[in-house]
Structures are given as C-alpha cells and as structure tokens.
Amino acid sequence: MKAKIFALILLVGLSGILSHDLSALSINDILSKAYQTNEVQSVLIDLESAKREITLLSYPGNATLNTQNTSKTGEGYTSLSGYVYLSIPTGPNSKARENLNKAYNNLNLAQTKLRETLNGTILKLFTLYENTWLAQQEIEVLLEELKAYEALFNITREKYKAGTASLSELTKAEENYSEATENLLQGRLRERLAWLEMAYATGKTDSPNTGFGTNPGATEILEKYIPESKAIPKPPELTIFAYNNLSVIKAQEIKIREIEAEIARINSITSDDLQIDIKGFFNYGQHSAFADYNFLNPTLNIGYSFPITTIGETLDNTQSSVTSSSIWNAGVTLSLGVKLGNTESLERAYLEELLKKEKARLTSLRNSVALDIRSKYQRWLNTQDYIKQAERNLKRAIDNLNIAKTKTKIGIANEAELREAEALVKRAQWNLYKMQIESEKARLNAYLAAGKLPDEYKDFIKTTKKEK
C-alpha cells in the first residue's frame, strides 16, 4: 500500500512539473535529433579543436624585424650608423612537424569518434523511443487485465454471498484486483518517466516548440514503429570492417606507426642529425649585409648595417676617403655539425621493446573486438527464437480467446473468463512487439560493435543538421 501511495504522489508530481501538451512524434522526429544530444555536441567540439590545432601548427610563425642605431665618438669626430635585422620562419622544425603529424592523426580519430558517437546515439534514441512506445502500449494491456480481475472479483463476491465461493477465494480475487490496480498505476508512472528520459536525452525540455513539450505521455501517442526483421553480415565480415574503422583499433595502429617512424628516423641520417647553417655576406666600405639560413630550425635571417652620418674627420678620412669607400669583399660560410654518442642506440632499443608491447596490445584489442562481435551476433540470433516463441504464444492466446467467445455464447463461460482471454491476447501481442524491438536493438548492437550502422539508419545522420 505504501508503494502505491508513493507512486501516486510521484505521478501527480510529474504531472505538475510537466505541464505543456506534446504533439505526436514519430521515430523520424526522435532520430533526427541525434546532433542535438550532449554526446555528439561534445565530440563536435573535439573535432573543431583538432582542426584549429592543425591550422595553428601549420603556421610557421611571425617574421621579426629589429632595428638598432649605434653612435661612435672619437677624437674630433662622432659617427652614427644603423642596423636592420629581419628573421623569417620558413617552415616547422622537426618537433613542430612531429606535432603536426600527431594533430592530423587526432583529427582522423575525432572524425571516426564522431561517426561512432552518432551511431551509438541512434541506438540510444531508438531504444528510448521504443521503450516509451512500449510503455504507452502496455497501458492498454494493463487496463484489460484490470477489467478482467475486476470482473472476476465481482463474480467471486456474488458467489461468496450466495455461498458458492469460499472466503479464501474472495480474498484471492480481491488481492489480484488490487495488484492489477497497482500495476496500472506503476505502468502510467513508467510511461511518464520514459517520456521524460527521452526528452532529456535530446536536451529539449525547456522550449515548448521542440516537438517534445513538457507534458509527456499525457494525451499523445507515439507512432508505431516495429522494424522488419532483417539479416546482418556474418561475424567475419563485421570483424574485418571493425579492424579498419573502429577508433580504438585506429588509435593503436597510429601509435605503432609513430613508433616505427621514430625507429626509422634513428636508423637513418636526417636533418635532425645534421646541424647545417649557410651564411653569405657582403661588405662595401662602411656598408655590410648578410643572409643566414638554418636548416634545423628553418629560418631565413637577413641583416644590413649602414652609416648614417659622420661629424668631424677621422684619421681614415684624412688619408683617403675615396679609397676606403671603394673597398668591398663577399663570401659564404657553411657550418655542419653532426651528433655523436650512443643516445640514439639506447633510444632505439627502448623503442623496439615498446613496439613489441604495442603490437601485442593491438592483437589483444582485435581479439577482444572479434569476440564482442560474435557475442552480439549470437544474441541477435537468440532473439529470432524468442520472436518465434512469442508468435506461438500469440496464436495460442487468440485460439483460447475464440474458445472463450464460443463458451460464452453457449453459456458455459462467464464474463470474467472472456475478459481474461482478451487480456491474454493483448499481453501476448505486446510481448511479441517487445521481442521484435529487442531483436532490432540486438541487431544494431552487433552493427555498432563493428563501427557500422545499417543503411536504413544512415539517412538520419546524412539529413540531420546541427541546430545553432
């Protein structure tokens, strides 16, 4: 009795909280809201961050311009000269290139994760929709069961008054009637909670024009959607697809490729091992210029020094200003540095051991994925047997109803027996719907274990646009 009172209070409370009417919804209305879920929005943010990281790392950096004035004072003169220095980054260094490569890998994984999250969201929304629809349909079943137990209770009470039924029989009938009443109350509560969960899953409980409203389950009926039973690819085919598309497999393969690339770099001579610097210079009188290029950190440096003015005369000026101003020289300097030592050999040994470990982990991941696919595929196969059993139960319930109708016509069955047979048919039909829906969920789970989605559901992802 306490449970019944609590359920009634909670049901009334929800009715007060959820007070806006809800228009009829179809499975299309729900699945098309996949992009609005918090899970998908979070992955979209990660995807945008990965794109921005690539843009940032692809930019070589800003050029730097420095100027400097120099004053020199001696006996009888003062000279002023200027100096301009320009540094222009021309590309990323080895560390930046490594980070950029990782950023592209992160983008690839984010795109894969988005697809997987959308697939999982489709399954989630499908499950919420069907659970809500089943909860609505069960209300009719519970009402029929309540009517059947009410009729049986009334008949048993009359029999007890007439002395043809015992007190224990009356008590049992009353308990069944009370239990059916509570079951109906609990069913209505489940219906309201299912509506609420579906509304919150799409993040659309605030606006009255969202297609969900704020009084879920009060007067509106969801459209019936029982998917046709369709076959799915065999586990070997799903497994191959999973190996090529699952983000967890891709992430591990990327990690292995990065280690292999690092080992290959250590085994060969690259620009990271050779510190090459080329510098050219030109001097003419008091003017000088140079250009320097660094290959390790790709940067072009340009400098120019020039006289501004001289006040007074220096000893050089009194000798021959013409001769000194015509002197020039130019040249090129090449610097080459090579790393020495056994650091690379130690790093190579470490990376080779790490590579073995990561390859073993990849094999373990693949085995785990293959096992998961076979397990989910077997569950889907089992649901086919459950559907057949539910179909047999429905046929038997319909046959029993026909017998009850015939018995009622010839007067050897009462109203309670007929109502009970009708309730059993509705319950058997509901159970069949439930098993058909469970089979579709199992089918989707098997697909999702491989990172796929059945073609008929892909349209919801293709046509759905993000709401701003």
Rosetta blueprint (number, residue, H / E / L):
1 M L
2 K H
3 A H
4 K H
5 I H
6 F H
7 A H
8 L H
9 I H
10 L H
11 L H
12 V H
13 G H
14 L H
15 S H
16 G H
17 I H
18 L L
19 S L
20 H L
21 D L
22 L L
23 S L
24 A L
25 L L
26 S L
27 I H
28 N H
29 D H
30 I H
31 L H
32 S L
33 K L
34 A H
35 Y H
36 Q H
37 T L
38 N H
39 E H
40 V H
41 Q H
42 S H
43 V H
44 L H
45 I H
46 D H
47 L H
48 E H
49 S H
50 A H
51 K H
52 R H
53 E H
54 I H
55 T H
56 L H
57 L H
58 S H
59 Y L
60 P L
61 G L
62 N L
63 A L
64 T E
65 L E
66 N E
67 T E
68 Q E
69 N E
70 T E
71 S E
72 K E
73 T E
74 G E
75 E L
76 G L
77 Y E
78 T E
79 S E
80 L E
81 S E
82 G E
83 Y E
84 V E
85 Y E
86 L E
87 S E
88 I E
89 P E
90 T L
91 G L
92 P L
93 N L
94 S H
95 K H
96 A H
97 R H
98 E H
99 N H
100 L H
101 N H
102 K H
103 A H
104 Y H
105 N H
106 N H
107 L H
108 N H
109 L H
110 A H
111 Q H
112 T H
113 K H
114 L H
115 R H
116 E H
117 T H
118 L H
119 N H
120 G H
121 T H
122 I H
123 L H
124 K H
125 L H
126 F H
127 T H
128 L H
129 Y H
130 E H
131 N H
132 T H
133 W H
134 L H
135 A H
136 Q H
137 Q H
138 E H
139 I H
140 E H
141 V H
142 L H
143 L H
144 E H
145 E H
146 L H
147 K H
148 A H
149 Y H
150 E H
151 A H
152 L H
153 F H
154 N H
155 I H
156 T H
157 R H
158 E H
159 K H
160 Y H
161 K H
162 A H
163 G L
164 T L
165 A L
166 S L
167 L H
168 S H
169 E H
170 L H
171 T H
172 K H
173 A H
174 E H
175 E H
176 N H
177 Y H
178 S H
179 E H
180 A H
181 T H
182 E H
183 N H
184 L H
185 L H
186 Q H
187 G H
188 R H
189 L H
190 R H
191 E H
192 R H
193 L H
194 A H
195 W H
196 L H
197 E H
198 M H
199 A H
200 Y H
201 A H
202 T L
203 G L
204 K L
205 T L
206 D L
207 S L
208 P L
209 N L
210 T L
211 G L
212 F L
213 G L
214 T L
215 N L
216 P L
217 G L
218 A L
219 T L
220 E L
221 I L
222 L L
223 E L
224 K L
225 Y L
226 I L
227 P L
228 E L
229 S L
230 K L
231 A L
232 I L
233 P L
234 K L
235 P H
236 P H
237 E H
238 L H
239 T H
240 I H
241 F H
242 A H
243 Y H
244 N H
245 N H
246 L L
247 S H
248 V H
249 I H
250 K H
251 A H
252 Q H
253 E H
254 I H
255 K H
256 I H
257 R H
258 E H
259 I H
260 E H
261 A H
262 E H
263 I H
264 A H
265 R H
266 I H
267 N H
268 S L
269 I L
270 T L
271 S L
272 D L
273 D L
274 L E
275 Q E
276 I E
277 D E
278 I E
279 K E
280 G E
281 F E
282 F E
283 N E
284 Y E
285 G L
286 Q L
287 H E
288 S E
289 A E
290 F E
291 A E
292 D E
293 Y E
294 N E
295 F L
296 L L
297 N L
298 P L
299 T E
300 L E
301 N E
302 I E
303 G E
304 Y E
305 S E
306 F E
307 P E
308 I E
309 T E
310 T E
311 I E
312 G E
313 E L
314 T L
315 L H
316 D H
317 N H
318 T H
319 Q H
320 S H
321 S H
322 V H
323 T H
324 S H
325 S H
326 S L
327 I L
328 W E
329 N E
330 A E
331 G E
332 V E
333 T E
334 L E
335 S E
336 L E
337 G E
338 V E
339 K L
340 L L
341 G L
342 N L
343 T H
344 E H
345 S H
346 L H
347 E H
348 R H
349 A H
350 Y H
351 L H
352 E H
353 E H
354 L H
355 L H
356 K H
357 K H
358 E H
359 K H
360 A H
361 R H
362 L H
363 T H
364 S H
365 L H
366 R H
367 N H
368 S H
369 V H
370 A H
371 L H
372 D H
373 I H
374 R H
375 S H
376 K H
377 Y H
378 Q H
379 R H
380 W H
381 L H
382 N H
383 T H
384 Q H
385 D H
386 Y H
387 I H
388 K H
389 Q H
390 A H
391 E H
392 R H
393 N H
394 L H
395 K H
396 R H
397 A H
398 I H
399 D H
400 N H
401 L H
402 N H
403 I H
404 A H
405 K H
406 T H
407 K H
408 T H
409 K H
410 I L
411 G L
412 I L
413 A L
414 N L
415 E H
416 A H
417 E H
418 L H
419 R H
420 E H
421 A H
422 E H
423 A H
424 L H
425 V H
426 K H
427 R H
428 A H
429 Q H
430 W H
431 N H
432 L H
433 Y H
434 K H
435 M H
436 Q H
437 I H
438 E H
439 S H
440 E H
441 K H
442 A H
443 R H
444 L H
445 N H
446 A H
447 Y H
448 L H
449 A H
450 A L
451 G L
452 K L
453 L L
454 P L
455 D H
456 E H
457 Y H
458 K H
459 D H
460 F H
461 I H
462 K H
463 T H
464 T L
465 K L
466 K L
467 E L
468 K L
